[in-house]
Amino acid sequence: MPEGSYLFVLDVQGDMCSSEDLAARLDELALSGRSDLTFLIGGPFGLSGKVRQAADERLSFSKMTFTHQMVRLLLVEQLYRAFKISRGEKYHW
């Protein structure tokens, strides 16, 4: 992880938010100068307590467990939606 990067840990025990909430959060970080973001996805055995504690924020997409590959797809989709929302563009068609 790059030094000084803002760390989002994707964790089933993390906070859930809407696409609009994520867009607003990313906007807040950008406006405060935090443009280097890292999204960490746990492996097949989950996340260690040390990784969870190192997170600046912990996000959950669901209380369900997904494969690493599925979470990558969900993350890309949510980031796409967040940027579309931030630009005032339609994202749900």
N, C-alpha and C positions, 0 to 999 in steps of 0.2 A: 504494500500500500504506500502510495507517495506520502512523503512527510507533509504534515499539515492538511491532508485531505479530510474532508468531512465524511465520516463513516456512517452509512446506513447499513444496518444489519437486518436482513430479512429473516424474521423469526416468528414462528407460530405463536409465541408468547408476547409478541410486540403489539404496538397500537395499530388499530385499523383506521383507515381514513378513506375518504372519497377521492375520486379523480380530481375534483375541484380543490379539495384540501391539499393534495399533493402538489398541484400546480401552484397554489398560493405559497406553500412551504418552499418550493424551489425558487420562486420569485423572491421571497424574503432572504433566502441564502445568497442569491445573486446580488441583491441590492446591498447586502452587508459585506460584499467582497469575497464570499465563500463560493468560488466557481469550480474548485477542484473537488469533485464528489466521487466517492467510492461506494458501490453497492456490493455487499458481501452476501453470498448465498451459502447456506450450510450444505455440507456433504451428506452422504447416506446415513451417517451416525449423528447428525445434528450439529449443534454448536456447543462449544465449551463455555463455561461460566466466564472465563477470562475474555473470550471474544465478545460475549454479551456485554460485559462491563466496559469494554473498550469502545463500544458504539456511542456515537453522538446521538443517534436515534435508532430505535428498533421498530420496524414496520412488519405488519402481518397482512397478507393478502386473504387469509382465511384461517379458520381453526382446523381445516383439513390439512393433511400432509400431501404434498405434491413432489414429483420427481424434480431433480435439479434442472433438467431440460425444460420442463413445463414452467418452472418459476422464471427461468430466463426469458421465455416467451411472454409470460405475464408481465414481467418487469419492462421489457421493451415496449409492449403495448401501452402500459401505464405511463411511461416516459413520453411516448408519442402523444398520448392524449393530454398529458400535462402541458407540453409545449404548444399544442394546438389551442388549448384553453387559454394559456397565457397570451397568445397572439390574437385572441378573440375570434378564432376560426371555429367552424363546426367540426366536431370530432366524433359524433355518435351516429353518423349516417352510414 
